[in-house]
Amino acid sequence: MIKNIFIKIILFYKKYLTYFFKTSCIFTPTCSSYALEAFKKRNCIIAFFLVIWRLLRCNNLNKGGFDPVPDSPSVKKWLL
């Protein structure tokens, strides 16, 4: 239930609010697509922490690049 609420919020953001913000995501897939995929693949708590970790890394100090949602639930892999 909470998972569906987060998915609907992300879809609302992608459909209506992305036009108001400058598109300059340094990652592929974009942060909103990453969040949507994380909530579809993982349970709510893990997906929430994955999205927060991704948003913290989404800045000009990071080189960016291809960063998909991890397939295995290894904590080491997420933090490196």
C-alpha positions in Angstrom: 0.0 0.0 0.0 2.7 2.5 0.9 4.7 1.3 -2.0 1.9 2.2 -4.4 1.7 5.7 -2.8 5.3 6.3 -3.5 5.0 5.0 -7.1 2.0 7.4 -7.7 4.0 10.3 -6.2 6.9 9.6 -8.6 4.6 9.2 -11.6 2.9 12.5 -10.7 6.3 14.2 -10.5 7.4 12.7 -13.8 4.2 13.7 -15.6 3.5 17.2 -14.2 6.5 18.6 -12.3 9.6 17.8 -14.4 8.7 20.5 -16.9 9.3 23.2 -14.2 12.8 22.0 -13.3 16.0 22.2 -15.3 16.8 18.7 -16.6 20.4 18.0 -15.7 20.6 14.6 -14.2 24.1 13.2 -14.4 23.0 9.6 -14.0 21.4 7.1 -16.4 18.6 6.3 -15.7 17.4 9.6 -14.3 16.8 9.8 -10.6 13.0 9.7 -11.0 13.2 6.6 -13.2 15.6 5.0 -10.8 13.2 5.7 -7.9 10.3 4.2 -9.9 12.3 1.1 -10.7 13.6 0.7 -7.1 10.0 0.8 -5.7 8.9 -1.7 -8.3 11.8 -4.2 -7.7 12.4 -3.9 -4.0 10.3 -3.6 -0.8 9.4 -0.2 0.4 12.2 0.2 3.0 15.1 -0.9 0.8 13.8 1.1 -2.1 13.5 4.2 0.1 17.1 4.0 1.2 18.3 3.3 -2.3 16.5 6.4 -3.6 17.9 8.5 -0.7 21.4 7.2 -1.4 21.0 8.0 -5.1 19.8 11.5 -4.4 22.7 12.2 -2.1 25.1 11.2 -4.9 23.3 13.3 -7.5 25.4 16.5 -7.4 28.1 18.2 -9.4 30.9 16.6 -7.3 30.0 13.1 -8.6 31.0 12.0 -12.1 27.6 10.3 -12.7 27.2 7.7 -15.4 25.2 4.4 -15.7 23.8 3.5 -12.3 21.0 0.9 -12.4 19.1 -0.4 -9.4 21.2 -3.3 -8.0 19.9 -6.8 -8.6 21.4 -8.4 -5.5 20.5 -7.1 -2.1 24.2 -6.8 -1.1 24.8 -3.8 1.2 28.4 -3.6 0.3 27.6 -3.2 -3.3 25.2 -0.3 -2.6 27.7 1.6 -0.4 30.7 1.4 -2.8 
